Amino acid sequence: MGTQANIEQGLTAWWQYNQELWQLAATNLGKAHPLQQALNEQNQADFQSWLSAINQQPDSFLKQQSEWWQTQFAIFQNSFMPHTTGEKAQVVSPERGDKRFVDADWQENPWFNYLKQSYLWFGQSLQNTIENTPGLDPKLKERLAFFARQSVNSMSPSNFVSTNPELLRLTLESNGQNLFDGLALLKKDLAKSSEMLRISMTNENAYTLGEDLACTPGRVVFQNHLFELIQYHPCTEEVHKTPLLIVPPFVNKYYILDLRTDNSLVKWALEQGYSVLMISWKNPDPSMANIAFDDYVVDGVLCALEQTEKQTGETQVHAMGYCIGGTLLTTCMAYIAAKRMKQRVKSATLLTTILDFSQPGEIGAFINEPTISALEQYNNQHGVMSGHLLGTSFSMLRENSLYWNYFVNNYLKGKTPADLDLLYWNSDSTNLTAACHNFILRELYLNNGLIEDKAVSIRGTKIDLGKVKQPVYFLSTRDDHIALWQGTYEGAKRLSSSVTFVLGESGHIAGVINPPAANKYGFWFDGQDNDDPTQWFESAQHQSGSWWPHWAQWLHQLAPELVPARAAQSDEQPGIYDAPGEYVKRVI
């Protein structure tokens, strides 16, 4: 492990690190977040309900406690007792994909092996106790399980120098330099943080929009107070007669669909012969507090549809909506139907889109009256929900891979995070206006009003998703923790459309940004039309490779006609300025 001098210097550095860490935390993050009180009160009430349920079934709890002690003893024997040659089996092993315990000492060193297994068993037994407690409301169980997991993972021995063999070894061998380097990185992150620590996932100066990312050539052809409309230059001599309009989520910047040239969905669609237009939402500031969901529907999507006709001459488009952008697009289609206006959407492609919010995934832990009321109060006070705060909150839904992993790498190992396009985009946050966020929280998540006939009004017009009749290509992803595919499957059934439901491998982002050349993830399709998503999955066909060609074939069958390529810029339609435009560069 090192000489006596190394050990003394390393331990001294560790002690100094902890002292300064506490001082920094008290100085920079000493104020509790305004939502913390509501969460604490809810958690306390949930905990009391759990204790009450346990007290009513003491025999069951005692049985679980006995099992806990028996397994702890088995772990002790497994870790410290002599073994025959060969790798010893573990009593408790990490879940698939858990990378916290890959260092060899977690297996080979008896103390760290015991620490790892004992910790894992504590987490598993706690979750089992919650799951097996009779008489608990399912929503209460979900909240208890979520926050218990958050607490357990925050206390993982992998998160502390003294209980992580890799960190301890690194600290001793470097005389604690990793901790001093990590402290410098922590100070930088604290300087840009406000109510919650923003851990850098990548170098935020690594890329330049329009050069490294969002670099598909195009022209901003329209701008209003909510969005810029980008029309991309064609890549083929002929294009499909029906253009493609993409509605990205307004909680992120659009260029997730146009990262680099080799993984850009925009670039690929152009190469397939489509005229592609993209909405680029403005990053709102507090002056836009009253901009509501209605405005994003009418002044956003509907306006973009009208402008697409002006640019291309086509009265109908293939429309694609991603995540909440898909929810917005579908709402606009229902609004058009309710107003009996000319339907401008020929087909809709919905990517990881929630329409039925009864299965909101792990964000459901925050969907209750006290927490939403606190969020509404916060939004109304600040005018916007901070994009950085929202991004950190979503990262905490996958805390080990998207939060604690970077905490350990940056602040304890002292390593600068790698330059990755996807993580750069993920860190390039956008705010949400107070009125829009309040609507999403209460009317969509809490009340689940979108699936109810005429429960949601857009500019005074009650809408019904059952009036949406256009063909829909509905892509969900199997490991999506934001839009659970079983829930999106249920939502697709609320439409009167002919729905082609496709389930991609991987998650909310990687399952969508899956170019054919990468040949990384496959997909399922053509399952039996069934009310049960599990039965659909069991009957579906699996195909390796990207879903993109499957989708392009679906579009082509709907509208195969070709026309000469349309220029994004001409003397009659000069546009405003080149893509990626100005709104996407706005940082708040």
BAVO-804128 format. One record per residue (C-alpha): residue in one letter; x, y, z. Coordinates in steps of 0.2 Angstrom, whole numbers, plus 5000, padded with zeros to 4 digits. Layout:
BAVO-804128
AXYZ/...
END
This chain:
BAVO-804128
M500050005000/G501550125002/T502850175015/Q502550245032/A502750415026/N501550395012/I500250325024/E500450475036/Q500450605021/G498950515014/L497950515030/T498350695034/A497750745016/W496150645019/W495850725036/Q496150905029/Y495050865014/N493550815026/Q493750975036/E493751085021/L492350985013/W491251015028/Q491651205028/L491351225010/A489651135012/A489151245026/T489651405017/N488951365000/L487551245002/G487051285020/K485251345015/A484051205014/H483051194997/P481351264998/L480651094993/Q481551005007/Q480351045020/A478850975010/L479850815006/N480450795024/E478650805030/Q478050685017/N479450565021/Q479050575040/A477250535037/D477650395026/F478850325039/Q477550335053/S476350245042/W477650105038/L478050085057/S476150075061/A475949935048/I477449845054/N476849855072/Q475249765067/Q476249615060/P477649595073/D477849405068/S478249445050/F479449585055/L480349465067/K480549335054/Q481349455042/Q482549515056/S483049335059/E483349305041/W484449465041/W485549405055/Q485749235047/T486249305031/Q487449425040/F488249275048/A488449185032/I489249345024/F490549345039/Q490949165036/N491049185017/S492249335019/F493449285033/M493449095033/P494748995023/H494148945006/T494848814994/T495748874978/G494748964965/E493549114966/K492349104980/A490549124978/Q489749274985/V488249264997/V487649434990/S488149504974/P487949674965/E486549694953/R486949684934/G487649844929/D488249894946/K490049964943/R490350024961/F491249864966/V492349814951/D494049844960/A494849674964/D495049714983/W493149714985/Q493249524981/E494949474987/N495249575003/P494149495017/W493749655026/F493149745010/N492249595004/Y491349585020/L490949775019/K490249765002/Q489149605005/S488549675021/Y488049835013/L487249754999/W486249645010/F485649795021/G484949875005/Q484149724999/S483349675016/L482749855018/Q481849845001/N481149675005/T480449735021/I479549875013/E478949764999/N478349635011/T477449745023/P475649705022/G474249835021/L475249975013/D474550084999/P475550044983/K475950234981/L476650234999/K477750084995/E478450164980/R478950324989/L479650225004/A480650114992/F481250254982/F481950364996/A482550215005/R483650174990/Q484250354989/S484750345007/V485650175006/N486550224990/S487150384997/M487950285011/S488850165000/P490550115006/S491150154988/N490750344991/F492050365005/V493950365005/S494150255021/T492950115015/N493350114997/P494950004993/E495350094977/L495150264984/L496150224999/R497550154988/L497550304977/T497650424991/L499050335000/E500050314983/S499850494978/N500150564995/G498350634995/Q498550734978/N496950654972/L495950734986/F496750904983/D496350894965/G494650844969/L494450984981/A494851104967/L493551024956/L492251034970/K492651224972/K492351254954/D490651164954/L490151254970/A490451414962/K489151374948/S487951294960/S486551384969/E485251274978/M485951104974/L487751044970/R487951034951/I489250904948/S490150924932/M489950774921/T490950834907/N492050994902/E490751124898/N491951214887/A492351054876/Y491151094862/T490551234851/L488751224845/G488751244826/E490551174825/D490651014835/L488850984839/A487251044831/C488251064815/T487051004801/P486951144789/G485251244789/R484451404791/V483351484804/V481851534794/F480651594807/Q480751664825/N479451714838/H479551734857/L479551544860/F480551464846/E481551474831/L481151364816/I482651284808/Q482551214790/Y483951104785/H484851104768/P484350954758/C485650814755/T484750734740/E484150794723/E482450734726/V481550734743/H479850664749/K478450774746/T477850764764/P479150864775/L479650814792/L479450934807/I480250884823/V479650944840/P480950914853/P480650934872/F480651104879/V481551044895/N483151014885/K483951084869/Y483551014852/Y485250954847/I485050794856/L484350744839/D485850824830/L487450794840/R488850744829/T488650694810/D488850514814/N487450504827/S486250644821/L484550584817/V484250754808/K485750714796/W485150534793/A483350584789/L484050714776/E485050574768/Q483450474767/G482750614756/Y481650714769/S481450894770/V481850914789/L481251064800/M481651074818/I480951184833/S482251264844/W481451324860/K481951474869/N482751454886/P481551554897/D481951674910/P480851744924/S480151874913/M479251724904/A478451654920/N476651664913/I477051574897/A475951414899/F475751244891/D474351314880/D475651444873/Y476851304869/V475451214860/V474751364850/D476151484848/G477351344847/V476851184838/L475351254829/C476351404823/A477751294818/L476551184807/E475951344799/Q477651404795/T478151244788/E476751254775/K477451434771/Q479151364769/T478751204759/G477051234751/E476451074759/T474851074769/Q475250924779/V476850854787/H477550704796/A477750764814/M478950694826/G478950734845/Y480150674858/C479750654876/I478650794883/G478850864865/G477850714860/T476550754873/L476450934866/L476250874848/T474850754853/T473950884863/C474151004848/M473350874836/A471950844848/Y471751034849/I471651054830/A470350914830/A469350994844/K469351164835/R468951074818/M470351164810/K471251094795/Q472350944801/R474150984797/V474850824803/K474850674791/S475750554803/A476550574820/T478050484827/L478050494846/L479750454855/T479750394873/T478150494875/I476950494890/L475150514887/D474450414902/F475350474917/S474650344929/Q476350254928/P477650404929/G479150294933/E480250344948/I479750524947/G478150464954/A478950474971/F478750664970/I476950654963/N475850694978/E474950854984/P476150914997/T477650904986/I476750974970/S476051124981/A477851164987/L478451154969/E477151274963/Q477551394977/Y479351384972/N478951414953/N477851554957/Q479151634968/H480551614955/G479651634939/V480551474932/M481051304937/S482951304936/G483551184922/H485051144932/L484051094947/L482850994936/G484350904928/T485150864945/S483450794951/F483250684935/S485050624938/M484650574955/L483350454948/R484850354943/E485950404957/N487350274956/S487750304938/L487250484935/Y487750564952/W488850464964/N489850394950/Y490350574946/F490550624964/V491850494967/N492750514950/N492850704952/Y493050744970/L493850584977/K494850524963/G495250704957/K494950664939/T494250784927/P492750714918/A492850654900/D492350754885/L490750664879/D489450744867/L487950664876/L488450724893/Y488850894887/W487050904880/N486450834897/S487350974906/D486651114894/S485051134904/T483551244900/N482351314912/L480451284913/T479251424915/A478251434931/A476551424922/C477051274911/H477851174924/N476451194936/F475251134923/I476350984919/L476450934938/R474650954942/E473550934927/L474650794919/Y475650704932/L474450724948/N472750734940/N473150634924/G471950744915/L472650714897/I471850544896/E470150604902/D468850664889/K468850854889/A469750864906/V471150974899/S470751144890/I471951224878/R471551414877/G469751374882/T469451224871/K469251054879/I470250924870/D470050734868/L471450624863/G470250504856/K469950624842/V471750594836/K471650484821/Q473250504811/P474450354810/V475650344824/Y477350264825/F477650254844/L479350214850/S479750174868/T481250094876/R481449954888/D482550024901/D481750204901/H481650264919/I480750424914/A479350364903/L479050174908/W478650084892/Q477249994900/G476450164904/T476750234886/Y475950074879/E474350114889/G474450294883/A474550244865/K472850154867/R472050324871/L472250374853/S471050324839/S472450304828/S473250154819/V474750134831/T476350054826/F477150014843/V479049984844/L480049944859/G481949994858/E483349914869/S484250024881/G483550184889/H482750354887/I484150434877/A485250294870/G483850194864/V483250334853/I484950404848/N485450234840/P486150264822/P486150114810/A488050124808/A488350094827/N487249934826/K487249944845/Y485449914851/G483949814843/F482049834845/W480449734846/F478949764835/D477349684827/G476749614844/Q474949564846/D473749714849/N473349674867/D472849764882/D474249684892/P475949764887/T476749604894/Q475849494881/W476249614868/F478049594872/E478049404872/S477249404855/A478349534847/Q479749504835/H481549554839/Q482649634826/S484449684829/G485049854824/S484350024824/W482450064823/W482850204812/P482650114795/H481050024801/W480350194805/A480950264788/Q480050124779/W478450154789/L478550344783/H478850294765/Q477350174764/L476250314770/A476850444758/P478050384744/E477950524732/L479550624728/V479850804722/P481350904718/A482350954733/R481751114742/A483051244746/A483051304764/Q483651484758/S483151574742/D482951754737/E481051744741/Q481451664757/P483151714764/G482851664782/I483551754797/Y485251674800/D486151504799/A485851354810/P485951324824/G485251494827/E485351604843/Y484051524855/V485051364857/K486551464863/R485651554876/V486351504894/I485451564909/
END
